[in-house]
Amino acid sequence: MPKERAIDQTLTLLSEGYNYLPNRTYRENVNIFQTRLLGQKVICITGEEAARAFYDEERFVRKQAVPKRIQKALFGEHGVQVLDDEEHKYRKAMFMSFMTHESLGRLEAITRREFRTAAQKWTKEQEIVLLEEAKIALCRIACEWAGVPLYEDEERERAQQLFDLVDSIGGVGPRYQRGRKARKQAEKWVADLIRQVRDGQLYPSEDTALFIMAHHTERDGELMEPEVAAVEVINIIRPTVAISYFIVFGALALHEHPSVRERLKEDAGAYSKMVVQEIRRYYPFAPMLGARVRTDFLWEGYAFKKGTLVLLDLYGTNHHPDLWEKPDEFNPERFKDWKKSPFDFIPQGGGDYDKGHRCAGEWATVKVMQIVMELLARELEYEVCEQDLTLSMVRIPTYPESGFRMRVLNLKPAEMIQTKGQHRNHAHK
């Protein structure tokens, strides 16, 4: 197995960011190498077959693979991401019970309404920062969809808390500490709501995440602790707010590729989905995922020993030259005839939705992004302000430092798709 010669590569990883893993696999022309990070032996893998092996539950477990620093900021402790086997399948089924066609349809309607409402306000501003506006709109959308009450005067604060959880992934120092603080605040907020639901003081709709998770019983028949239920509700609303990164990437893509925007004006639907998928493939978001070897095995002639930490390169797999033609070019057309492998396109993880560790919210991400990309291309007239739109490949997660500044000139009239019962979720003091 190819090995890094240095004693520890932690600082090198921090200095190279998203490119750390691809730099080594491409240089050695291999899909595997061994290194040392934070003082421990780590095997790094990339590519479709690597992802297929990584999501084989007979080979890998997630417990003790997610560092405590990530659990204490991004994921929360005792959430679905760190469970295995029947415990994981049972908890994952709870999430999938919320991801119904009806629920996703409700998400679409809320998203259309809220982003058009937001866009109408943008026309009155001299300029906006899309990242800031998107995270606030997405916080409103996520909370209404999940049944979480949200006061108008706390929207900006809650949106920033949920954003800070995601932004802590590769952060050290103040950025990571903001994530830790946001985790404590968000869990206290939602755990209090869980208790109110159980005490009959709050009545969310039965098809919302807040209701489902407040009443969910574990395999032993006991209700989840309020703090654990809060972690899982946040696992619905946090990823929805995280779509703000992808929305900024999408605006950047339309700006840098005017022909894509022009076609999107005339050809929505299937083409908008192709654009969204290419945004998620091309731009860097989550860099890698970790798991530990469950039991000794061989893969492609290499030995994996029980307990070894293994990192799957998400960004590198989505740009792997064996899987994607001209991977460093932005080309939505590549998804026209895509065969939909669960292991070659893994921006939010791979494998099986229902029982595996693939992100339960991936469908929601695609639907929300389609709506916003169509809004930007077809319904909004805007100018992009002069700014530096460079993406740092070292910062994880990355986005243009300017947050994408734009002047919104006009919101074109468009039919609003409304269904019965789609009203703003107001909280009452």
CORPEFEN-V627491 format. One record per backbone hydrogen bond with DSSP energy under -0.5 kcal/mol. CO is the residue of the C=O (numbers start at 0). NH is the residue of the N-H. If there is no record, write none. Layout:
# CORPEFEN-V627491
co->CO nh->NH
co->CO nh->NH
This chain:
# CORPEFEN-V627491
co->1 nh->33
co->8 nh->12
co->9 nh->13
co->10 nh->14
co->11 nh->15
co->12 nh->16
co->15 nh->18
co->16 nh->19
co->17 nh->21
co->18 nh->22
co->19 nh->23
co->20 nh->23
co->20 nh->24
co->21 nh->25
co->22 nh->26
co->23 nh->27
co->24 nh->28
co->24 nh->29
co->30 nh->45
co->32 nh->43
co->33 nh->3
co->34 nh->41
co->35 nh->8
co->36 nh->39
co->39 nh->36
co->40 nh->308
co->41 nh->34
co->42 nh->310
co->43 nh->32
co->44 nh->312
co->46 nh->50
co->47 nh->51
co->48 nh->52
co->49 nh->53
co->50 nh->54
co->52 nh->55
co->54 nh->56
co->55 nh->58
co->55 nh->59
co->58 nh->293
co->58 nh->294
co->60 nh->291
co->61 nh->64
co->61 nh->65
co->64 nh->66
co->66 nh->69
co->66 nh->70
co->67 nh->71
co->69 nh->72
co->69 nh->73
co->69 nh->74
co->70 nh->75
co->75 nh->78
co->78 nh->81
co->79 nh->82
co->83 nh->86
co->83 nh->87
co->84 nh->88
co->85 nh->89
co->86 nh->90
co->87 nh->91
co->88 nh->92
co->89 nh->93
co->90 nh->94
co->91 nh->95
co->92 nh->96
co->94 nh->97
co->94 nh->98
co->97 nh->99
co->99 nh->103
co->100 nh->104
co->101 nh->105
co->102 nh->106
co->103 nh->107
co->104 nh->108
co->105 nh->109
co->106 nh->110
co->107 nh->111
co->108 nh->112
co->109 nh->113
co->110 nh->114
co->111 nh->115
co->112 nh->116
co->113 nh->117
co->114 nh->118
co->115 nh->119
co->116 nh->120
co->117 nh->121
co->118 nh->122
co->120 nh->123
co->121 nh->124
co->127 nh->129
co->127 nh->405
co->128 nh->132
co->129 nh->133
co->130 nh->134
co->131 nh->135
co->132 nh->136
co->133 nh->137
co->134 nh->138
co->135 nh->139
co->136 nh->140
co->137 nh->141
co->138 nh->142
co->139 nh->143
co->140 nh->144
co->141 nh->145
co->142 nh->146
co->142 nh->147
co->143 nh->146
co->145 nh->209
co->146 nh->148
co->150 nh->153
co->151 nh->154
co->153 nh->157
co->154 nh->158
co->155 nh->159
co->156 nh->160
co->157 nh->161
co->158 nh->162
co->159 nh->163
co->160 nh->164
co->161 nh->165
co->162 nh->166
co->163 nh->167
co->164 nh->167
co->165 nh->168
co->167 nh->170
co->171 nh->174
co->172 nh->176
co->173 nh->177
co->174 nh->178
co->175 nh->179
co->176 nh->180
co->177 nh->181
co->178 nh->182
co->179 nh->183
co->180 nh->184
co->181 nh->185
co->182 nh->186
co->183 nh->187
co->184 nh->188
co->185 nh->189
co->186 nh->190
co->187 nh->191
co->188 nh->192
co->189 nh->193
co->190 nh->194
co->191 nh->195
co->192 nh->196
co->193 nh->197
co->194 nh->198
co->195 nh->200
co->195 nh->201
co->196 nh->199
co->204 nh->207
co->207 nh->211
co->208 nh->212
co->209 nh->213
co->210 nh->214
co->211 nh->215
co->215 nh->223
co->217 nh->220
co->221 nh->217
co->224 nh->227
co->224 nh->228
co->225 nh->229
co->226 nh->230
co->227 nh->231
co->228 nh->232
co->229 nh->233
co->230 nh->234
co->232 nh->235
co->232 nh->236
co->233 nh->237
co->235 nh->239
co->236 nh->240
co->237 nh->241
co->238 nh->242
co->239 nh->242
co->240 nh->243
co->241 nh->244
co->241 nh->245
co->242 nh->246
co->243 nh->247
co->244 nh->248
co->245 nh->249
co->246 nh->250
co->247 nh->251
co->248 nh->252
co->249 nh->253
co->250 nh->254
co->251 nh->255
co->252 nh->256
co->256 nh->259
co->256 nh->260
co->257 nh->261
co->258 nh->262
co->259 nh->263
co->260 nh->264
co->261 nh->265
co->262 nh->265
co->262 nh->266
co->267 nh->269
co->267 nh->270
co->268 nh->272
co->269 nh->273
co->270 nh->274
co->271 nh->275
co->272 nh->276
co->273 nh->277
co->274 nh->278
co->275 nh->279
co->276 nh->280
co->277 nh->281
co->278 nh->282
co->286 nh->313
co->286 nh->314
co->288 nh->311
co->290 nh->309
co->291 nh->60
co->292 nh->306
co->296 nh->303
co->298 nh->301
co->301 nh->298
co->302 nh->304
co->303 nh->296
co->304 nh->307
co->307 nh->292
co->308 nh->42
co->309 nh->290
co->310 nh->44
co->310 nh->312
co->311 nh->288
co->311 nh->313
co->312 nh->316
co->313 nh->317
co->315 nh->318
co->316 nh->319
co->319 nh->322
co->319 nh->323
co->323 nh->326
co->325 nh->328
co->328 nh->330
co->330 nh->333
co->331 nh->334
co->332 nh->335
co->340 nh->344
co->341 nh->350
co->343 nh->345
co->345 nh->348
co->347 nh->358
co->348 nh->347
co->351 nh->357
co->358 nh->361
co->360 nh->364
co->361 nh->365
co->362 nh->366
co->363 nh->367
co->364 nh->368
co->365 nh->369
co->366 nh->370
co->367 nh->371
co->368 nh->372
co->369 nh->373
co->370 nh->374
co->371 nh->375
co->372 nh->376
co->373 nh->377
co->373 nh->378
co->374 nh->378
co->374 nh->379
co->378 nh->411
co->379 nh->381
co->380 nh->408
co->380 nh->409
co->382 nh->384
co->382 nh->406
co->386 nh->388
co->387 nh->401
co->389 nh->391
co->389 nh->400
co->392 nh->17
co->395 nh->169
co->399 nh->402
co->402 nh->130
co->403 nh->129
co->404 nh->384
co->405 nh->127
co->405 nh->407
co->406 nh->382
co->406 nh->408
co->409 nh->380
co->409 nh->411
co->414 nh->416
co->415 nh->417
co->418 nh->421
co->420 nh->422
co->423 nh->425
co->424 nh->149
